[in-house]
């Protein structure tokens, strides 16, 4: 943990990081282990997630909040998927992730109260590499560069994933056809 603290600029950030670390390290390990099914790899994912967090402490407003917990879960899940990508061939990874799925823009038209739950269901069906980018953009209102930094990809790649995620969501909604009213 001392290495992480050395990466932070102010004593306030160090104190907040220590509190986050003590509060969520076991939770983050559990999330990573669920995805990886390997205790040592889960520990590696948690360490990488905390390293990414040192660059984004400004995203943690209140340590003991559901938003912070979800933010950390998203980061550690992303790092776990990265570790899987390094270990498994691409085809095997796609199969694994498939099992895990849980203006005039058509997507914008469905952001109404009646359609909100359906839209969330569609977002959860996206592949992780699209869903995570979508979550960072909408839930945490992060920019492409910040997201890219956390995910270890370029800002341009983040933008491409975001565009593809929106396109996939629109296709899902169009398949439903007239089931929903337009706003």
CNS distance restraints for C-alpha pairs under 8 A (distance, minus, plus):
assign (resid   1 and name CA) (resid   5 and name CA) 6.42 0.50 0.50
assign (resid   2 and name CA) (resid   6 and name CA) 6.21 0.50 0.50
assign (resid   3 and name CA) (resid   7 and name CA) 6.72 0.50 0.50
assign (resid   4 and name CA) (resid   8 and name CA) 6.99 0.50 0.50
assign (resid   4 and name CA) (resid  50 and name CA) 7.48 0.50 0.50
assign (resid   4 and name CA) (resid  51 and name CA) 6.47 0.50 0.50
assign (resid   4 and name CA) (resid  54 and name CA) 6.61 0.50 0.50
assign (resid   5 and name CA) (resid  14 and name CA) 5.54 0.50 0.50
assign (resid   5 and name CA) (resid  17 and name CA) 7.48 0.50 0.50
assign (resid   5 and name CA) (resid  18 and name CA) 7.91 0.50 0.50
assign (resid   5 and name CA) (resid  54 and name CA) 7.99 0.50 0.50
assign (resid   7 and name CA) (resid  54 and name CA) 6.60 0.50 0.50
assign (resid   8 and name CA) (resid  13 and name CA) 6.29 0.50 0.50
assign (resid   8 and name CA) (resid  14 and name CA) 6.09 0.50 0.50
assign (resid   8 and name CA) (resid  54 and name CA) 6.30 0.50 0.50
assign (resid   8 and name CA) (resid  55 and name CA) 7.92 0.50 0.50
assign (resid   9 and name CA) (resid  13 and name CA) 6.88 0.50 0.50
assign (resid   9 and name CA) (resid  14 and name CA) 7.68 0.50 0.50
assign (resid  10 and name CA) (resid  14 and name CA) 6.33 0.50 0.50
assign (resid  11 and name CA) (resid  15 and name CA) 6.06 0.50 0.50
assign (resid  12 and name CA) (resid  16 and name CA) 6.15 0.50 0.50
assign (resid  13 and name CA) (resid  17 and name CA) 5.93 0.50 0.50
assign (resid  13 and name CA) (resid  57 and name CA) 6.96 0.50 0.50
assign (resid  14 and name CA) (resid  18 and name CA) 6.10 0.50 0.50
assign (resid  15 and name CA) (resid  19 and name CA) 6.27 0.50 0.50
assign (resid  16 and name CA) (resid  20 and name CA) 6.18 0.50 0.50
assign (resid  16 and name CA) (resid  63 and name CA) 7.21 0.50 0.50
assign (resid  17 and name CA) (resid  21 and name CA) 5.94 0.50 0.50
assign (resid  17 and name CA) (resid  54 and name CA) 7.67 0.50 0.50
assign (resid  17 and name CA) (resid  57 and name CA) 7.43 0.50 0.50
assign (resid  18 and name CA) (resid  22 and name CA) 6.10 0.50 0.50
assign (resid  19 and name CA) (resid  23 and name CA) 5.97 0.50 0.50
assign (resid  19 and name CA) (resid  63 and name CA) 7.12 0.50 0.50
assign (resid  20 and name CA) (resid  24 and name CA) 5.82 0.50 0.50
assign (resid  20 and name CA) (resid  25 and name CA) 7.73 0.50 0.50
assign (resid  20 and name CA) (resid  63 and name CA) 5.96 0.50 0.50
assign (resid  21 and name CA) (resid  25 and name CA) 5.34 0.50 0.50
assign (resid  21 and name CA) (resid  50 and name CA) 7.86 0.50 0.50
assign (resid  24 and name CA) (resid  28 and name CA) 5.98 0.50 0.50
assign (resid  24 and name CA) (resid  69 and name CA) 7.50 0.50 0.50
assign (resid  25 and name CA) (resid  29 and name CA) 6.19 0.50 0.50
assign (resid  25 and name CA) (resid  46 and name CA) 7.32 0.50 0.50
assign (resid  26 and name CA) (resid  30 and name CA) 6.23 0.50 0.50
assign (resid  27 and name CA) (resid  31 and name CA) 6.33 0.50 0.50
assign (resid  28 and name CA) (resid  32 and name CA) 6.16 0.50 0.50
assign (resid  28 and name CA) (resid  46 and name CA) 6.18 0.50 0.50
assign (resid  28 and name CA) (resid  72 and name CA) 7.07 0.50 0.50
assign (resid  28 and name CA) (resid  73 and name CA) 6.20 0.50 0.50
assign (resid  28 and name CA) (resid  76 and name CA) 6.34 0.50 0.50
assign (resid  29 and name CA) (resid  33 and name CA) 5.92 0.50 0.50
assign (resid  29 and name CA) (resid  42 and name CA) 5.70 0.50 0.50
assign (resid  29 and name CA) (resid  43 and name CA) 6.14 0.50 0.50
assign (resid  29 and name CA) (resid  45 and name CA) 7.82 0.50 0.50
assign (resid  29 and name CA) (resid  46 and name CA) 5.93 0.50 0.50
assign (resid  30 and name CA) (resid  34 and name CA) 6.12 0.50 0.50
assign (resid  30 and name CA) (resid  42 and name CA) 7.73 0.50 0.50
assign (resid  31 and name CA) (resid  35 and name CA) 6.68 0.50 0.50
assign (resid  31 and name CA) (resid  73 and name CA) 6.64 0.50 0.50
assign (resid  31 and name CA) (resid  76 and name CA) 7.20 0.50 0.50
assign (resid  31 and name CA) (resid  77 and name CA) 6.76 0.50 0.50
assign (resid  32 and name CA) (resid  36 and name CA) 6.04 0.50 0.50
assign (resid  32 and name CA) (resid  42 and name CA) 4.85 0.50 0.50
assign (resid  32 and name CA) (resid  43 and name CA) 7.75 0.50 0.50
assign (resid  32 and name CA) (resid  45 and name CA) 6.47 0.50 0.50
assign (resid  32 and name CA) (resid  46 and name CA) 7.04 0.50 0.50
assign (resid  32 and name CA) (resid  76 and name CA) 6.13 0.50 0.50
assign (resid  32 and name CA) (resid  77 and name CA) 5.89 0.50 0.50
assign (resid  32 and name CA) (resid  80 and name CA) 5.73 0.50 0.50
assign (resid  33 and name CA) (resid  37 and name CA) 5.00 0.50 0.50
assign (resid  33 and name CA) (resid  38 and name CA) 5.87 0.50 0.50
assign (resid  33 and name CA) (resid  39 and name CA) 5.98 0.50 0.50
assign (resid  33 and name CA) (resid  41 and name CA) 7.59 0.50 0.50
assign (resid  33 and name CA) (resid  42 and name CA) 4.85 0.50 0.50
assign (resid  35 and name CA) (resid  77 and name CA) 7.25 0.50 0.50
assign (resid  35 and name CA) (resid  80 and name CA) 6.70 0.50 0.50
assign (resid  35 and name CA) (resid  81 and name CA) 7.64 0.50 0.50
assign (resid  36 and name CA) (resid  41 and name CA) 6.81 0.50 0.50
assign (resid  36 and name CA) (resid  42 and name CA) 6.38 0.50 0.50
assign (resid  36 and name CA) (resid  80 and name CA) 6.49 0.50 0.50
assign (resid  36 and name CA) (resid  81 and name CA) 7.98 0.50 0.50
assign (resid  36 and name CA) (resid  84 and name CA) 7.16 0.50 0.50
assign (resid  37 and name CA) (resid  42 and name CA) 7.71 0.50 0.50
assign (resid  38 and name CA) (resid  42 and name CA) 6.02 0.50 0.50
assign (resid  39 and name CA) (resid  43 and name CA) 6.29 0.50 0.50
assign (resid  40 and name CA) (resid  44 and name CA) 6.37 0.50 0.50
assign (resid  41 and name CA) (resid  45 and name CA) 6.20 0.50 0.50
assign (resid  41 and name CA) (resid  80 and name CA) 7.81 0.50 0.50
assign (resid  41 and name CA) (resid  83 and name CA) 7.55 0.50 0.50
assign (resid  42 and name CA) (resid  46 and name CA) 6.24 0.50 0.50
assign (resid  42 and name CA) (resid  80 and name CA) 6.97 0.50 0.50
assign (resid  43 and name CA) (resid  47 and name CA) 6.26 0.50 0.50
assign (resid  44 and name CA) (resid  48 and name CA) 6.24 0.50 0.50
assign (resid  45 and name CA) (resid  49 and name CA) 6.06 0.50 0.50
assign (resid  45 and name CA) (resid  76 and name CA) 6.07 0.50 0.50
assign (resid  45 and name CA) (resid  77 and name CA) 7.98 0.50 0.50
assign (resid  45 and name CA) (resid  79 and name CA) 5.26 0.50 0.50
assign (resid  45 and name CA) (resid  80 and name CA) 5.23 0.50 0.50
assign (resid  45 and name CA) (resid  83 and name CA) 7.21 0.50 0.50
assign (resid  46 and name CA) (resid  50 and name CA) 6.19 0.50 0.50
assign (resid  46 and name CA) (resid  76 and name CA) 5.89 0.50 0.50
assign (resid  46 and name CA) (resid  79 and name CA) 7.68 0.50 0.50
assign (resid  47 and name CA) (resid  51 and name CA) 6.19 0.50 0.50
assign (resid  48 and name CA) (resid  52 and name CA) 6.24 0.50 0.50
assign (resid  48 and name CA) (resid  76 and name CA) 7.74 0.50 0.50
assign (resid  48 and name CA) (resid  79 and name CA) 6.62 0.50 0.50
assign (resid  49 and name CA) (resid  53 and name CA) 6.12 0.50 0.50
assign (resid  49 and name CA) (resid  72 and name CA) 7.68 0.50 0.50
assign (resid  49 and name CA) (resid  75 and name CA) 5.76 0.50 0.50
assign (resid  49 and name CA) (resid  76 and name CA) 5.14 0.50 0.50
assign (resid  49 and name CA) (resid  79 and name CA) 6.30 0.50 0.50
assign (resid  50 and name CA) (resid  54 and name CA) 6.40 0.50 0.50
assign (resid  51 and name CA) (resid  55 and name CA) 7.34 0.50 0.50
assign (resid  52 and name CA) (resid  56 and name CA) 6.82 0.50 0.50
assign (resid  52 and name CA) (resid  75 and name CA) 7.94 0.50 0.50
assign (resid  52 and name CA) (resid 149 and name CA) 7.59 0.50 0.50
assign (resid  52 and name CA) (resid 150 and name CA) 5.48 0.50 0.50
assign (resid  53 and name CA) (resid  57 and name CA) 5.83 0.50 0.50
assign (resid  53 and name CA) (resid 150 and name CA) 7.85 0.50 0.50
assign (resid  56 and name CA) (resid  60 and name CA) 7.71 0.50 0.50
assign (resid  56 and name CA) (resid 146 and name CA) 7.81 0.50 0.50
assign (resid  59 and name CA) (resid 140 and name CA) 7.44 0.50 0.50
assign (resid  60 and name CA) (resid  68 and name CA) 5.97 0.50 0.50
assign (resid  61 and name CA) (resid  68 and name CA) 7.63 0.50 0.50
assign (resid  62 and name CA) (resid  68 and name CA) 6.97 0.50 0.50
assign (resid  63 and name CA) (resid  68 and name CA) 6.25 0.50 0.50
assign (resid  64 and name CA) (resid  68 and name CA) 7.02 0.50 0.50
assign (resid  64 and name CA) (resid  69 and name CA) 7.71 0.50 0.50
assign (resid  65 and name CA) (resid  69 and name CA) 6.43 0.50 0.50
assign (resid  66 and name CA) (resid  70 and name CA) 6.10 0.50 0.50
assign (resid  67 and name CA) (resid  71 and name CA) 6.04 0.50 0.50
assign (resid  68 and name CA) (resid  72 and name CA) 6.16 0.50 0.50
assign (resid  69 and name CA) (resid  73 and name CA) 6.16 0.50 0.50
assign (resid  70 and name CA) (resid  74 and name CA) 6.09 0.50 0.50
assign (resid  71 and name CA) (resid  75 and name CA) 6.35 0.50 0.50
assign (resid  71 and name CA) (resid 140 and name CA) 7.74 0.50 0.50
assign (resid  72 and name CA) (resid  76 and name CA) 6.16 0.50 0.50
assign (resid  73 and name CA) (resid  77 and name CA) 5.93 0.50 0.50
assign (resid  74 and name CA) (resid  78 and name CA) 6.12 0.50 0.50
assign (resid  74 and name CA) (resid 132 and name CA) 6.87 0.50 0.50
assign (resid  75 and name CA) (resid  79 and name CA) 6.29 0.50 0.50
assign (resid  75 and name CA) (resid 150 and name CA) 7.29 0.50 0.50
assign (resid  76 and name CA) (resid  80 and name CA) 6.07 0.50 0.50
assign (resid  77 and name CA) (resid  81 and name CA) 6.24 0.50 0.50
assign (resid  78 and name CA) (resid  82 and name CA) 6.28 0.50 0.50
assign (resid  78 and name CA) (resid 128 and name CA) 7.76 0.50 0.50
assign (resid  78 and name CA) (resid 129 and name CA) 7.83 0.50 0.50
assign (resid  78 and name CA) (resid 132 and name CA) 7.21 0.50 0.50
assign (resid  78 and name CA) (resid 151 and name CA) 6.84 0.50 0.50
assign (resid  79 and name CA) (resid  83 and name CA) 6.33 0.50 0.50
assign (resid  79 and name CA) (resid 151 and name CA) 7.36 0.50 0.50
assign (resid  80 and name CA) (resid  84 and name CA) 6.30 0.50 0.50
assign (resid  81 and name CA) (resid  85 and name CA) 6.16 0.50 0.50
assign (resid  82 and name CA) (resid  86 and name CA) 6.44 0.50 0.50
assign (resid  83 and name CA) (resid  87 and name CA) 6.39 0.50 0.50
assign (resid  84 and name CA) (resid  88 and name CA) 5.79 0.50 0.50
assign (resid  84 and name CA) (resid  93 and name CA) 7.02 0.50 0.50
assign (resid  85 and name CA) (resid  89 and name CA) 7.05 0.50 0.50
assign (resid  85 and name CA) (resid  90 and name CA) 6.84 0.50 0.50
assign (resid  85 and name CA) (resid  93 and name CA) 6.50 0.50 0.50
assign (resid  88 and name CA) (resid  92 and name CA) 6.13 0.50 0.50
assign (resid  88 and name CA) (resid  93 and name CA) 5.93 0.50 0.50
assign (resid  89 and name CA) (resid  93 and name CA) 6.28 0.50 0.50
assign (resid  90 and name CA) (resid  94 and name CA) 6.28 0.50 0.50
assign (resid  91 and name CA) (resid  95 and name CA) 6.45 0.50 0.50
assign (resid  92 and name CA) (resid  96 and name CA) 6.26 0.50 0.50
assign (resid  93 and name CA) (resid  97 and name CA) 6.08 0.50 0.50
assign (resid  94 and name CA) (resid  98 and name CA) 6.03 0.50 0.50
assign (resid  95 and name CA) (resid  99 and name CA) 6.47 0.50 0.50
assign (resid  96 and name CA) (resid 100 and name CA) 6.60 0.50 0.50
assign (resid  97 and name CA) (resid 101 and name CA) 6.47 0.50 0.50
assign (resid  97 and name CA) (resid 127 and name CA) 6.86 0.50 0.50
assign (resid  97 and name CA) (resid 128 and name CA) 7.17 0.50 0.50
assign (resid  98 and name CA) (resid 127 and name CA) 7.26 0.50 0.50
assign (resid 101 and name CA) (resid 124 and name CA) 6.60 0.50 0.50
assign (resid 101 and name CA) (resid 125 and name CA) 5.26 0.50 0.50
assign (resid 101 and name CA) (resid 126 and name CA) 7.05 0.50 0.50
assign (resid 101 and name CA) (resid 127 and name CA) 6.91 0.50 0.50
assign (resid 101 and name CA) (resid 128 and name CA) 7.88 0.50 0.50
assign (resid 102 and name CA) (resid 124 and name CA) 5.78 0.50 0.50
assign (resid 102 and name CA) (resid 125 and name CA) 5.72 0.50 0.50
assign (resid 103 and name CA) (resid 108 and name CA) 6.62 0.50 0.50
assign (resid 103 and name CA) (resid 109 and name CA) 7.90 0.50 0.50
assign (resid 104 and name CA) (resid 108 and name CA) 7.58 0.50 0.50
assign (resid 104 and name CA) (resid 109 and name CA) 7.59 0.50 0.50
assign (resid 105 and name CA) (resid 109 and name CA) 6.64 0.50 0.50
assign (resid 106 and name CA) (resid 110 and name CA) 6.71 0.50 0.50
assign (resid 106 and name CA) (resid 170 and name CA) 6.17 0.50 0.50
assign (resid 106 and name CA) (resid 173 and name CA) 7.86 0.50 0.50
assign (resid 107 and name CA) (resid 111 and name CA) 6.93 0.50 0.50
assign (resid 107 and name CA) (resid 166 and name CA) 7.35 0.50 0.50
assign (resid 107 and name CA) (resid 169 and name CA) 7.01 0.50 0.50
assign (resid 107 and name CA) (resid 170 and name CA) 5.59 0.50 0.50
assign (resid 107 and name CA) (resid 173 and name CA) 7.61 0.50 0.50
assign (resid 109 and name CA) (resid 182 and name CA) 5.56 0.50 0.50
assign (resid 109 and name CA) (resid 183 and name CA) 5.15 0.50 0.50
assign (resid 110 and name CA) (resid 115 and name CA) 5.69 0.50 0.50
assign (resid 110 and name CA) (resid 116 and name CA) 7.13 0.50 0.50
assign (resid 110 and name CA) (resid 119 and name CA) 7.23 0.50 0.50
assign (resid 110 and name CA) (resid 180 and name CA) 7.76 0.50 0.50
assign (resid 110 and name CA) (resid 181 and name CA) 7.93 0.50 0.50
assign (resid 110 and name CA) (resid 182 and name CA) 6.44 0.50 0.50
assign (resid 110 and name CA) (resid 183 and name CA) 6.70 0.50 0.50
assign (resid 111 and name CA) (resid 115 and name CA) 6.40 0.50 0.50
assign (resid 111 and name CA) (resid 116 and name CA) 5.90 0.50 0.50
assign (resid 111 and name CA) (resid 119 and name CA) 7.54 0.50 0.50
assign (resid 111 and name CA) (resid 183 and name CA) 7.82 0.50 0.50
assign (resid 112 and name CA) (resid 116 and name CA) 5.83 0.50 0.50
assign (resid 112 and name CA) (resid 183 and name CA) 6.62 0.50 0.50
assign (resid 113 and name CA) (resid 117 and name CA) 7.96 0.50 0.50
assign (resid 115 and name CA) (resid 119 and name CA) 6.20 0.50 0.50
assign (resid 115 and name CA) (resid 180 and name CA) 6.91 0.50 0.50
assign (resid 116 and name CA) (resid 120 and name CA) 6.26 0.50 0.50
assign (resid 117 and name CA) (resid 121 and name CA) 6.23 0.50 0.50
assign (resid 118 and name CA) (resid 122 and name CA) 6.31 0.50 0.50
assign (resid 119 and name CA) (resid 123 and name CA) 6.20 0.50 0.50
assign (resid 120 and name CA) (resid 124 and name CA) 6.20 0.50 0.50
assign (resid 121 and name CA) (resid 125 and name CA) 6.43 0.50 0.50
assign (resid 122 and name CA) (resid 126 and name CA) 6.72 0.50 0.50
assign (resid 122 and name CA) (resid 169 and name CA) 6.48 0.50 0.50
assign (resid 122 and name CA) (resid 172 and name CA) 6.94 0.50 0.50
assign (resid 123 and name CA) (resid 131 and name CA) 6.27 0.50 0.50
assign (resid 123 and name CA) (resid 169 and name CA) 6.97 0.50 0.50
assign (resid 124 and name CA) (resid 131 and name CA) 6.85 0.50 0.50
assign (resid 126 and name CA) (resid 130 and name CA) 6.20 0.50 0.50
assign (resid 126 and name CA) (resid 131 and name CA) 5.43 0.50 0.50
assign (resid 126 and name CA) (resid 165 and name CA) 7.25 0.50 0.50
assign (resid 126 and name CA) (resid 168 and name CA) 7.74 0.50 0.50
assign (resid 126 and name CA) (resid 169 and name CA) 7.93 0.50 0.50
assign (resid 127 and name CA) (resid 131 and name CA) 6.02 0.50 0.50
assign (resid 128 and name CA) (resid 132 and name CA) 5.75 0.50 0.50
assign (resid 129 and name CA) (resid 133 and name CA) 6.67 0.50 0.50
assign (resid 129 and name CA) (resid 161 and name CA) 7.38 0.50 0.50
assign (resid 130 and name CA) (resid 134 and name CA) 6.29 0.50 0.50
assign (resid 130 and name CA) (resid 161 and name CA) 5.60 0.50 0.50
assign (resid 130 and name CA) (resid 162 and name CA) 6.48 0.50 0.50
assign (resid 130 and name CA) (resid 164 and name CA) 7.37 0.50 0.50
assign (resid 130 and name CA) (resid 165 and name CA) 5.27 0.50 0.50
assign (resid 131 and name CA) (resid 135 and name CA) 6.10 0.50 0.50
assign (resid 131 and name CA) (resid 165 and name CA) 7.05 0.50 0.50
assign (resid 132 and name CA) (resid 136 and name CA) 6.18 0.50 0.50
assign (resid 133 and name CA) (resid 137 and name CA) 6.20 0.50 0.50
assign (resid 133 and name CA) (resid 147 and name CA) 7.00 0.50 0.50
assign (resid 133 and name CA) (resid 158 and name CA) 6.72 0.50 0.50
assign (resid 133 and name CA) (resid 161 and name CA) 6.91 0.50 0.50
assign (resid 133 and name CA) (resid 162 and name CA) 6.09 0.50 0.50
assign (resid 134 and name CA) (resid 138 and name CA) 6.13 0.50 0.50
assign (resid 134 and name CA) (resid 162 and name CA) 6.08 0.50 0.50
assign (resid 134 and name CA) (resid 165 and name CA) 7.05 0.50 0.50
assign (resid 135 and name CA) (resid 139 and name CA) 5.24 0.50 0.50
assign (resid 135 and name CA) (resid 140 and name CA) 7.01 0.50 0.50
assign (resid 136 and name CA) (resid 140 and name CA) 5.04 0.50 0.50
assign (resid 136 and name CA) (resid 141 and name CA) 6.24 0.50 0.50
assign (resid 136 and name CA) (resid 142 and name CA) 5.78 0.50 0.50
assign (resid 136 and name CA) (resid 147 and name CA) 6.72 0.50 0.50
assign (resid 137 and name CA) (resid 141 and name CA) 4.63 0.50 0.50
assign (resid 137 and name CA) (resid 142 and name CA) 5.09 0.50 0.50
assign (resid 137 and name CA) (resid 143 and name CA) 6.72 0.50 0.50
assign (resid 137 and name CA) (resid 144 and name CA) 7.89 0.50 0.50
assign (resid 137 and name CA) (resid 147 and name CA) 7.94 0.50 0.50
assign (resid 138 and name CA) (resid 142 and name CA) 7.67 0.50 0.50
assign (resid 142 and name CA) (resid 146 and name CA) 6.19 0.50 0.50
assign (resid 142 and name CA) (resid 147 and name CA) 6.45 0.50 0.50
assign (resid 143 and name CA) (resid 147 and name CA) 6.27 0.50 0.50
assign (resid 144 and name CA) (resid 148 and name CA) 5.93 0.50 0.50
assign (resid 144 and name CA) (resid 155 and name CA) 4.83 0.50 0.50
assign (resid 144 and name CA) (resid 156 and name CA) 7.49 0.50 0.50
assign (resid 144 and name CA) (resid 158 and name CA) 5.78 0.50 0.50
assign (resid 144 and name CA) (resid 159 and name CA) 6.46 0.50 0.50
assign (resid 145 and name CA) (resid 149 and name CA) 6.09 0.50 0.50
assign (resid 145 and name CA) (resid 154 and name CA) 7.14 0.50 0.50
assign (resid 145 and name CA) (resid 155 and name CA) 4.75 0.50 0.50
assign (resid 145 and name CA) (resid 158 and name CA) 7.97 0.50 0.50
assign (resid 146 and name CA) (resid 150 and name CA) 6.42 0.50 0.50
assign (resid 146 and name CA) (resid 155 and name CA) 7.90 0.50 0.50
assign (resid 147 and name CA) (resid 151 and name CA) 6.13 0.50 0.50
assign (resid 147 and name CA) (resid 155 and name CA) 7.34 0.50 0.50
assign (resid 147 and name CA) (resid 158 and name CA) 6.94 0.50 0.50
assign (resid 148 and name CA) (resid 152 and name CA) 5.53 0.50 0.50
assign (resid 148 and name CA) (resid 153 and name CA) 4.68 0.50 0.50
assign (resid 148 and name CA) (resid 154 and name CA) 5.17 0.50 0.50
assign (resid 148 and name CA) (resid 155 and name CA) 5.13 0.50 0.50
assign (resid 148 and name CA) (resid 157 and name CA) 7.61 0.50 0.50
assign (resid 148 and name CA) (resid 158 and name CA) 5.96 0.50 0.50
assign (resid 149 and name CA) (resid 153 and name CA) 6.52 0.50 0.50
assign (resid 149 and name CA) (resid 154 and name CA) 7.43 0.50 0.50
assign (resid 153 and name CA) (resid 157 and name CA) 6.31 0.50 0.50
assign (resid 153 and name CA) (resid 158 and name CA) 7.01 0.50 0.50
assign (resid 154 and name CA) (resid 158 and name CA) 6.40 0.50 0.50
assign (resid 155 and name CA) (resid 159 and name CA) 6.27 0.50 0.50
assign (resid 156 and name CA) (resid 160 and name CA) 6.27 0.50 0.50
assign (resid 157 and name CA) (resid 161 and name CA) 6.17 0.50 0.50
assign (resid 158 and name CA) (resid 162 and name CA) 6.08 0.50 0.50
assign (resid 159 and name CA) (resid 163 and name CA) 6.12 0.50 0.50
assign (resid 160 and name CA) (resid 164 and name CA) 6.16 0.50 0.50
assign (resid 161 and name CA) (resid 165 and name CA) 5.98 0.50 0.50
assign (resid 162 and name CA) (resid 166 and name CA) 6.24 0.50 0.50
assign (resid 163 and name CA) (resid 167 and name CA) 6.25 0.50 0.50
assign (resid 164 and name CA) (resid 168 and name CA) 6.12 0.50 0.50
assign (resid 165 and name CA) (resid 169 and name CA) 6.16 0.50 0.50
assign (resid 166 and name CA) (resid 170 and name CA) 6.14 0.50 0.50
assign (resid 167 and name CA) (resid 171 and name CA) 6.24 0.50 0.50
assign (resid 168 and name CA) (resid 172 and name CA) 6.24 0.50 0.50
assign (resid 169 and name CA) (resid 173 and name CA) 6.23 0.50 0.50
assign (resid 170 and name CA) (resid 174 and name CA) 6.09 0.50 0.50
assign (resid 171 and name CA) (resid 175 and name CA) 6.24 0.50 0.50
assign (resid 172 and name CA) (resid 176 and name CA) 6.80 0.50 0.50
assign (resid 173 and name CA) (resid 177 and name CA) 6.86 0.50 0.50
assign (resid 176 and name CA) (resid 180 and name CA) 7.74 0.50 0.50
